[in-house]
Amino acid sequence: MTIDASLLEVIACPNCKGKLIFAEQNNELVCRGERLAYPIDEGIPVLIADRARTLDTDELEQVQK
């Protein structure tokens, strides 16, 4: 599944308001600044901090900038 590029231009991390990056391998939106990965359920980004998972250093390095 992919995310529309225009959507990535307008949505932001709910914690820091930073840019989100689509991580296709895990079907998540990643905030590098907060080190959080937000799930995408049935094509809908779930931008709720309680549903996000914390990324370790190795996972964060795998996400493209």
Buried (B, 14 or more C-beta within 10 A) or exposed (E): EEBEEEEBEEBBBBEEEEBBBBBEEBBBBBBBEBBBBBBBEEEEBBBEEEEBEEBEEEBBEEBEE
